[in-house]
Amino acid sequence: MPTGRARPVRPAREKGAQRALSLMVVVALTVGAGVTAFPLFWMLSGSLKPQRESISFPPTVLPSQPTFEHYVRLFTELNFTRYLMNSVGVVLISVVGLFLMAMAGYAFAKFEFKGKQPLFFLVLATLMVPVQVTMIPTYLILNSLGLTNTLLGIALPTLVSGFGVFLFRQFMSTIPTETLEAARLDGAGEFRIACQIVLPLSKPVLAVQAVLTFITAWNSFLWPLIVASDQKLYTLSVGLALLNQQLAVNPSLQMAAACVMVGPVLIMFVVFQRHIVQGFTMSGLK
């Protein structure tokens, strides 16, 4: 009689099937990432092509003679420095809104006051109102305050959002109340508790909302076009749209302007990527 044990054929087959499945997943993700990233690569490649090469047929994937002349032209001839500074100014004003949304979310999460639930319902109800519906009333209000044709008037309508308050409220509800009570027993005031305990513990959701606020302010197009009558107050997105009207067909110049527009958003996401993933994960646990 044979004394040796039979080799485990089935586990080996299962292991091989798992490896094949993992390989298929990796290949599918790689192909998907390539398809998603190709437009960004085409934009960057097109911005480095001379104008003649950008309109040639068949198109070339890589520039034969890379040049940065289009970027130089944007900031020397087409006033993109002004548009860039306007966009940065709108973003900096929006940072104030980030702090206000954090404080509102903290109040809804950790305080009990009369009318809390109806007020929070009204905050959520604003998510169901399209932005286009409120543009005319918002313009009339800002015009009566003398804030039209100003950077402050461009930034104010998006300073606070109902989604941001909701996101902060959901995350801050997970912070242990005992920690806040211990700080109160030690004599800490509410503002100090919010700044030194709540906000440091809320770094993930702060990163998420900071990126969302940055993207909203940076990509703002329709509202700056409406509220700003002076071209010197236009943002980058509006300046990018003006290229089609100011110049003849020049795809390379438009690609360069698009790279200037998209670059800071990509950098912002790469810097805060870890906090963004953590914020979305933790805010979805409750």
Secondary structure, 3 states (H helix, E strand, C coil): CCCCCCCCHHHHHHHHHHHHHHHHHHHHHHHHHHHHHHHHHHHHHHHCCCHHHHCCCCCCCCCCCCCCHHHHHHHHCCCHHHHHHHHHHHHHHHHHHHHHHHHHHHHHHHCCCCCHHHHHHHHHHHHHCCHHHHHHHHHHHHHHCCCCCCHHHHHHHHCCCHHHHHHHHHHHCCCCHHHHHHHHHCCCCHHHHHHHHHHHHCHHHHHHHHHHHHHHHHCCCHHHHHHCCCHHHCCHHHHHHHHHHHCCCCHHHHHHHHHHHHHHHHHHHHHCHHHHHHHHHHHCCC
